[in-house]
Amino acid sequence: MNSSHDAAFTALLAAALFGATTPLAKTLLGSLSPFMVAGLFYLGSGVGLAVGILVRRLRRTTGDRQNESRIQVAEVPWLFGAIAAGGVAGPALLMLGLSSTPAATSSLLLNLEGVFTAVIAWVVFRENVDLQIFLGMVAIVLGGVVLSWQPGTAGVSPGALLVAAACGAWAIDNNLTRKVSANDAMVIACLKGLVAGSVNLCIALLLGAHLPGVAKMAAAMVTGFAGYGVSLVLFVVALRNLGTARTGAYFSVAPIFGVALSLVFWPEVPSLSFWIAAVLMALGIWLHIRERHEHPHTHEVLDHNHRHRHDEHHQHTHDFEWDGEEPHTHPHQHAPISHTHAHFPDIHHRHTH
């Protein structure tokens, strides 16, 4: 499997884990308030990843820890903006919108996240898009619409506008996260989980909700760790390698995984809309996977710190004793280079066209 397919698989696995969260939430937490569910899911994500980071750090040698990727001061505003938009504003807007919006309408509106993510990436951050990628995005979004459409339930109400605003907040989050995606994905996801979990849990308690029993709380947090935490780590890695719009498109197939898992829990003959949606999403994925974007381009001088191998983009010396192990992490500088090869809008290819 080549690197582009690896990145696509990473994004799809993130979507599968996130999509599976919905039926699991219905099974485990049907009696809890929406803010309590969101709080426990996010908190489980943050705490679980924090434990993972601690274990990883204890297993590393002193030299390894000195070369760990650290978020730079200039990147902190991007990270805080992503946490505020996706971890605080997004869930709050969604929960407020759900209180006065039919479930079918909400499901339909949630497809806007992929659209908003791509539009911001293409228009604001000038991420490359060609006709094939655009058509793939359209196919995936149409699949989501078909999957969630129920005739006679759609409508534009204040609640629906709040759900759409939540999608906008998550789209901003996705694009801002891309700006820090070269850093440790576990750290980024952990910070998001801890902040979002604490905020949503506080809102739930202020609204009069009570913490569930230990067993239900543990189940919620474990579910959140997998469906939000591990999923977000994979999402950040995909952002690093694919860019925002393409990663967002792959992640938009999450609902099909949720419906498929629901059919496992509650067996029934899949509806026609399920198969139409599956075909449209498969078509969109196929269009994205077969993309080949290649042209002469120039890399400017770039200083950053991320896990890498000494490939054609990483030809540098070390100012420390190196044992030859790859991949490894340390601050490094990219010298200017002009060449031609197939590429995505990853952390090394953010040039204009």
Beta strands, then each sheet from edge to edge (+ up, - down):
strand 1: 294-299
strand 2: 302-308
strand 3: 328-334
strand 4: 337-342
sheet 1: 1+ 4-
sheet 2: 2+ 3-
end
